[in-house]
Amino acid sequence: MIDVIVAGGGPTGLMLASELRLHSVHVLVLEKDAEPARIVRSLGLHVRSIEVMDQRGLLERFLAHGQKYALGGYFAGINKPRPDRLDTAHSYILGIPQTVTDRLLAERATEVGVEIRRGCELVGLSQDDHGVTAELADGTQLRSRYLVGCDGGRSTVRKLLGVGFPGEPASAEWLLGEMEVTEESATVAAIVAEVRKTHRGFGAGPLGDGVYRVVVPAEKVAEDRTVPPPLEEFKQRLRVFAGTDFGAHSPRWLSRFGDATRLAERYRVGRVLLAGDAAHVHPPLGGQGLNLGIQDAFNLGWKLAAEVGGWAPEGLLDSYHTERHPVAADVLNNTRAQSELLSLEPGPQAVRRLIAELMDFEEVNRYLIEKITAIGVHYDFGEGHELLGRRMRDVGLKRGRLYELTHGGRGLLLDQTGRLSVAGWADRVDHVVDGSEELDVPAALLRPDGHVAWVGEDQQDLLSRLPRWFGAAVS
């Protein structure tokens, strides 16, 4: 029997599969598309996703294919300089097309032993006390202990589970694509700058060799957004907004996207779970979608591996919903707010001017940046030290960096006292005695996702906290 079937081979599914393989879980990824997607919906990684890649030793390969951009306040397109003392060692945005992110994550998954089957569409599932039966379009049936739906906003898994997906349907739609243009680049830039004064949902950016990435508001919401728009529709909408179609021709790909905002009522039903866009959809404001899915996978992977491995404490797998559902709800709220601030109506514009003034206060600017980049995420672990429940940034140690110690996806006790022990949990938690001038606590226990589970120096107190996240001790 397969341990875990992951339905969906996008960034969320591939990240999750790789996380599971770090714990020797037998994983099968089913992807309905026979070839990797060509559509570039996401253009980069935010700070927390960059940290995630660093925590797993993947950042250098991403940096080799991306471009660093200065991090600043950009809530609803309101540009402000980056505040001082941002709590991260990676205070930049990494520009990298989703197609490259997909490829790098697929390479990583293959390296660690994930089996990826393309052209395999899941059409049915059932579950019992011992596992899940997945039915494929060709009639094949597969059996696994768990199944995770990472199959996008139109998730088949979510629909088969009957999980509610409340929210707002799309009220507006945009056309997105890459195409060649015959117009001079300076002319394109000048026209785009002028149009964006009144229509911020319009844009055309050069990709090189006369190819542009173009986005333009559609006339109406299409009945089926899976059907790409014809080039002529694209050109017609360009003429409406820009007065010219820039001589657009030879499209690489064309697509549609809307502003639907929905959140799954539950992330788990028995042995089946949801992650990424299968659990939440929202407008692309702030570029949070792909990043939110990767971070879902980072939270879920070690917990599901613990369940498969038989050492998960009671409630650990359910904590995936408890922790990640509110994070997605907050993303939906901030994208709703940004959508309002982009309206050209007098009321929203007045609020936009007020928000712009407030963002001149450093603490307000920092708060919004931490929200968009997800470094402000704080899970509720109960009362205690201010670090409790927060992820720890990459701090310098006497013998290297913190994130260099987290590549294996295990728990970590960073001990500056040299007096503590994780005996009984050594198969799940690494004990590192080292010091850091950047860390003013005696010791910190980190979960595999880098969130702080305990701070202190008392051995008995540590022993009381370890079972909550890492199960019973082994004698």
Beta strands, then each sheet from edge to edge (+ up, - down):
strand 1: 2-7
strand 2: 27-31
strand 3: 44-45
strand 4: 67-70
strand 5: 92-95
strand 6: 115-118
strand 7: 122-127
strand 8: 132-136
strand 9: 141-149
strand 10: 167-168
strand 11: 173-180
strand 12: 203-208
strand 13: 211-217
strand 14: 249-258
strand 15: 261-263
strand 16: 268-269
strand 17: 272-274
strand 18: 280-281
strand 19: 396-397
strand 20: 400-401
strand 21: 411-415
strand 22: 429-433
strand 23: 443-446
strand 24: 452-455
sheet 1: 6+ 2+ 1+ 9+ 8- 7+
sheet 2: 6+ 2+ 1+ 9+ 17+ 16-
sheet 3: 3+ 5- 4+
sheet 4: 10+ 15- 18+
sheet 5: 12+ 13- 11+ 14-
sheet 6: 19+ 20-
sheet 7: 22+ 21+ 23- 24+
end
